[in-house]
């Protein structure tokens, strides 16, 4: 995992440095490979099979938006289908037009997702599509993915249709239209792929969007716990201003283990992600022994704020101390206090033992 994170970071740096050259080059490569694969699969129009034409169009695609590449590939596909049958081309054109009206309305910048979907289906690895695009492109990515699957099955049907015509099993126009319509609309495999990919993308997107509001408070606790470990303070300071990917550091592992145990045994059910109002209300209604916050909360503990207190809470009982290791840097003096409700001695001592045993 550490290697992958570092690799991702290095790739991002390289891309940001050379994107002026990389973007057109990558767009050209994708377009050229797509045109060649299309010609291999349904290259029925001899003129378009010329690789020089594919090369020339790909060069143009390299400097234009992805939508142009999608349209150019569609024109190539329809031209090849027309070489087989005008009926096939017309029906396919109707389907493509409906798809693109939706595509250009809701996901106009995700053309390459559609293209890669077709390529990966052709390579027999379609399962790589939904998770990858949901993580990288968002919820609307199900639109180009679904259309990519449909395009793939149109191309796949073309080969079977050409064989049927060659063998004279489909003779007149009505038989041809009936064969095409049945192949398109009774294709359970295509429907299953579209539904499965859509559901997978939606589920992945929902999981991706799950977040912890006010996560900074949990981060403060974790930072304090790390600083309280042997070598933890030095490890944090050595990584200041940089990205740290070494999640096997003993101080980090031990801190996460302790924090997990704290949330399980010494915290309310909404402690992770609780809004400030909820956390403050719990603390000032004698339902919590400790709240992680800064000195700005002092105004909540003066007599003039007593209307917000309940269940015998008294602001005068509140004490505060700095996090272990002095590693927080949110205030001007570089230290952030942890507010402690001192009245409930047995609870706060048990809780703070994990935090303040090495307080400086």
C-alpha positions in Angstrom: 0.0 0.0 0.0 2.8 2.4 0.9 4.4 1.7 -2.5 1.2 2.4 -4.3 0.7 5.7 -2.5 4.2 6.8 -3.3 3.8 5.8 -6.9 0.6 7.8 -7.2 2.3 10.8 -5.7 5.2 10.5 -8.1 2.9 10.0 -11.1 1.0 13.1 -10.1 4.2 15.2 -9.9 5.4 13.9 -13.2 2.0 14.6 -14.8 1.8 18.1 -13.5 5.2 18.9 -14.7 4.8 17.5 -18.2 1.0 17.7 -18.8 1.4 20.1 -21.7 3.0 17.2 -23.7 1.5 14.2 -22.0 -2.2 15.1 -22.5 -2.0 15.4 -26.4 0.2 12.3 -26.6 -2.1 10.2 -24.4 -5.2 11.4 -26.3 -3.5 10.4 -29.6 -2.5 7.0 -28.3 -6.0 6.2 -27.0 -7.7 7.5 -30.2 -5.3 5.6 -32.5 -5.7 2.3 -30.6 -9.5 2.7 -30.6 -9.6 3.3 -34.4 -7.4 0.3 -35.0 -9.4 -2.0 -32.7 -12.6 -0.8 -34.4 -11.2 -1.6 -37.8 -10.1 -5.0 -36.6 -13.5 -5.9 -35.2 -15.9 -4.5 -37.9 -13.6 -3.2 -40.7 -16.1 -3.7 -43.5 -15.6 -0.4 -45.2 -12.3 -0.8 -47.1 -11.5 3.0 -47.3 -11.7 3.5 -43.5 -9.5 0.4 -42.8 -6.5 2.3 -44.1 -4.3 2.9 -41.0 -3.2 6.3 -42.4 -6.8 7.6 -42.1 -6.9 6.3 -38.5 -3.5 8.0 -37.9 -4.7 11.3 -39.3 -7.9 11.4 -37.4 -6.1 10.4 -34.2 -3.7 13.4 -34.6 -6.7 15.7 -34.8 -8.3 14.0 -31.8 -5.1 14.7 -29.8 -5.8 18.4 -29.8 -9.6 18.4 -29.4 -11.9 17.5 -26.4 -12.8 13.9 -25.7 -16.3 14.4 -27.1 -14.8 14.8 -30.6 -13.0 11.5 -30.3 -16.3 9.8 -29.3 -18.2 11.3 -32.2 -15.4 10.4 -34.7 -15.3 6.8 -33.5 -19.1 6.6 -33.7 -19.0 7.9 -37.3 -16.4 5.3 -38.2 -18.5 2.6 -36.5 -21.7 3.6 -38.4 -19.8 3.8 -41.7 -18.5 0.2 -41.2 -22.1 -0.9 -40.2 -23.5 0.7 -43.3 -21.0 -1.3 -45.4 -22.8 -4.4 -44.0 -26.3 -3.2 -44.1 -28.1 0.1 -44.3 -30.8 -1.2 -42.0 -28.2 -2.0 -39.3 -26.6 1.4 -39.7 -29.9 3.2 -39.3 -31.0 1.3 -36.2 -27.6 1.8 -34.7 -27.7 5.5 -35.5 -31.0 5.8 -33.7 -29.6 4.1 -30.6 -26.4 6.2 -30.7 -28.3 9.5 -31.1 -30.5 8.8 -28.0 -27.4 7.8 -26.0 -25.4 10.8 -27.0 -28.2 13.2 -26.2 -28.0 11.9 -22.6 -24.2 11.7 -22.7 -23.6 15.2 -23.8 -26.2 16.5 -21.4 -25.0 14.8 -18.2 -21.4 13.7 -18.8 -19.8 15.6 -21.7 -16.3 15.5 -20.2 -16.2 11.7 -19.6 -15.8 10.6 -23.2 -12.7 8.5 -22.4 -14.6 6.5 -19.9 -16.9 5.4 -22.7 -13.9 4.5 -24.9 -12.1 2.6 -22.2 -15.3 0.7 -21.3 -15.4 -0.6 -24.9 -11.7 -1.4 -24.9 -11.8 -3.3 -21.5 -15.0 -5.2 -22.6 -13.1 -6.2 -25.8 -10.1 -7.3 -23.6 -12.5 -9.5 -21.5 -11.8 -7.6 -18.3 -15.0 -5.5 -17.8 -14.9 -6.0 -14.0 -12.1 -3.4 -13.8 -14.5 -0.7 -15.0 -17.1 0.2 -12.3 -14.9 0.6 -9.2 -12.2 2.5 -11.1 -14.5 5.0 -12.7 -16.6 5.5 -9.6 -13.5 6.3 -7.5 -12.0 8.6 -10.1 -14.9 10.2 -12.0 -18.0 10.2 -9.7 -21.6 9.2 -9.9 -22.4 10.4 -13.4 -19.7 7.9 -14.8 -22.4 5.3 -15.0 -23.7 7.1 -18.1 -20.6 6.7 -20.3 -20.0 3.2 -18.8 -23.5 2.1 -19.8 -23.2 3.6 -23.2 -19.8 2.0 -23.6 -21.3 -1.4 -22.9 -24.1 -0.8 -25.4 -21.5 0.2 -28.1 -19.5 -2.9 -27.4 -22.6 -5.1 -27.9 -23.5 -3.2 -31.1 -20.0 -4.0 -32.4 -20.3 -7.6 -31.2 -23.7 -8.0 -32.8 -22.3 -6.7 -36.1 -20.0 -9.6 -36.5 -22.8 -12.1 -35.9 -25.1 -10.2 -38.2 -22.5 -10.2 -41.0 -22.1 -13.9 -40.6 -25.9 -14.4 -40.8 -26.0 -12.4 -44.0 -23.1 -14.3 -45.5 -24.7 -17.6 -44.8 -28.0 -16.3 -46.2 -29.9 -17.2 -43.0 -31.1 -13.6 -43.0 -32.3 -12.8 -46.5 -34.8 -9.9 -47.0 -34.9 -6.5 -45.3 -37.7 -7.4 -42.8 -35.7 -10.5 -41.6 -32.7 -8.3 -41.3 -34.5 -5.7 -39.2 -36.1 -8.3 -37.1 -32.8 -9.9 -36.5 -31.2 -6.6 -35.5 -34.0 -5.5 -33.2 -34.1 -8.9 -31.5 -30.3 -8.9 -31.1 -30.3 -5.4 -29.5 -33.4 -5.5 -27.3 -33.5 -9.1 -26.2 -29.8 -9.2 -25.3 -30.0 -10.2 -21.6 -26.2 -10.2 -21.3 -26.0 -6.5 -22.3 -28.8 -5.6 -19.9 -27.2 -7.5 -17.0 -23.9 -5.7 -17.6 -25.5 -2.3 -17.7 -27.5 -2.9 -14.5 -24.6 -4.5 -12.7 -22.1 -1.7 -13.6 -24.6 1.0 -12.7 -25.3 -0.6 -9.3 -21.6 -1.2 -8.6 -20.8 2.4 -9.5 -23.5 3.8 -7.3 -22.5 1.7 -4.4 -18.8 2.5 -4.8 -19.6 6.2 -5.1 -21.7 6.1 -1.9 -19.0 4.3 0.0 -16.4 6.8 -1.4 -18.5 9.7 -0.3 -18.9 8.4 3.3 -16.9 10.9 5.3 -16.3 11.9 8.9 -17.5 15.4 9.5 -15.3 17.4 11.9 -12.6 14.8 11.5 -10.0 17.3 12.7 -11.0 16.6 16.3 -10.2 12.9 15.8 -7.0 13.9 14.0 -6.0 15.9 17.0 -6.5 13.0 19.3 -4.5 10.7 17.0 -1.7 13.3 16.8 -1.6 13.5 20.6 -1.5 9.7 20.9 1.3 9.5 18.4 3.3 12.1 20.3 2.8 10.2 23.5 4.5 7.1 22.0 8.2 6.5 22.1 9.7 8.3 19.2 6.3 9.6 18.1 7.0 13.3 18.5 10.2 13.0 16.5 8.4 11.0 13.8 5.7 13.7 13.4 8.2 16.5 13.4 10.4 14.7 10.8 7.4 14.5 8.4 6.3 18.1 8.9 5.5 19.8 5.6 5.7 16.5 3.7 3.4 13.5 3.0 4.0 10.5 5.1 3.2 7.1 3.8 4.9 4.9 6.4 1.8 3.6 8.2 3.9 0.8 9.7 5.7 3.1 12.1 5.2 1.6 15.6 4.1 5.0 17.1 1.4 5.3 14.4 0.2 1.7 14.7 0.0 1.9 18.5 -1.7 5.3 18.4 -4.4 4.1 16.0 -4.9 1.0 18.1 -5.5 3.1 21.2 -7.7 5.6 19.5 -9.9 2.7 18.1 -10.2 1.3 21.6 -11.1 4.8 23.0 -13.9 5.2 20.5 -15.2 1.7 21.3 -15.2 1.9 25.1 -14.9 5.6 26.2 -16.9 7.6 23.7 -20.5 8.3 22.8 -21.9 6.7 19.6 -21.6 9.9 17.7 -18.1 10.9 19.0 -16.6 10.4 15.5 -18.0 13.1 13.3 -20.2 14.8 15.8 -21.1 18.4 15.0 -19.6 21.0 17.4 -23.1 21.8 18.8 -23.7 18.1 19.7 -20.2 17.7 21.2 -20.4 20.9 23.2 -24.0 20.1 24.4 -22.9 16.7 25.6 -19.9 18.1 27.5 -21.9 21.0 29.1 -24.8 18.7 30.1 -22.5 16.5 32.2 -22.6 13.6 29.6 -18.9 13.7 28.6 -15.8 13.9 30.6 -13.5 15.3 27.9 -13.9 17.4 24.8 -11.1 18.0 22.3 -11.1 21.7 21.4 -9.1 24.9 21.5 -8.9 27.9 23.8 -11.7 29.6 21.8 -14.1 27.4 23.8 -13.2 29.3 27.1 -16.2 31.6 26.5 -18.5 28.7 27.0 -17.4 28.2 30.6 -18.0 31.7 32.1 -21.0 32.5 34.2 -22.6 34.6 31.4 -22.9 31.4 29.3 -24.5 29.3 32.1 -27.8 29.2 30.2 -26.2 26.6 28.0 -25.3 24.4 31.0 -27.5 21.6 32.4 -27.5 18.5 34.7 -25.3 20.2 37.3 -22.5 21.3 34.9 -20.4 24.2 36.2 -17.9 25.9 34.0 -15.7 26.6 37.0 -15.0 22.8 37.2 -13.5 22.8 33.7 -9.7 22.5 33.3 -7.5 22.2 30.3 -4.1 21.0 29.4 -1.9 20.8 26.3 -1.7 17.8 24.2 1.4 15.6 24.8 4.5 16.4 22.8 3.4 20.0 22.0 2.8 18.9 18.4 -0.3 20.9 17.5 0.3 24.2 15.7 -3.1 25.7 15.4 -2.6 28.6 17.9 0.0 31.3 17.8 2.0 29.8 20.6 2.0 26.4 18.8 -0.1 24.6 21.4 -3.7 23.5 21.5 -5.4 22.5 24.7 -7.6 19.6 25.5 -10.5 20.7 27.7 -11.3 18.4 30.6 -14.3 18.2 32.9 -12.6 17.6 36.2 -15.6 16.8 38.4 -15.9 13.2 37.4 -12.4 12.1 38.7 -12.6 8.4 38.0 -13.7 8.8 34.4 -11.3 11.6 33.4 -8.3 9.9 35.1 -9.0 6.7 33.2 -9.4 8.5 30.0 -6.5 10.9 30.3 -4.1 8.1 31.3 -3.6 7.4 27.6 -2.9 11.0 26.9 -1.0 12.7 29.7 1.4 10.1 31.1 4.3 11.9 29.3 3.0 15.5 29.5 5.7 18.0 29.3 
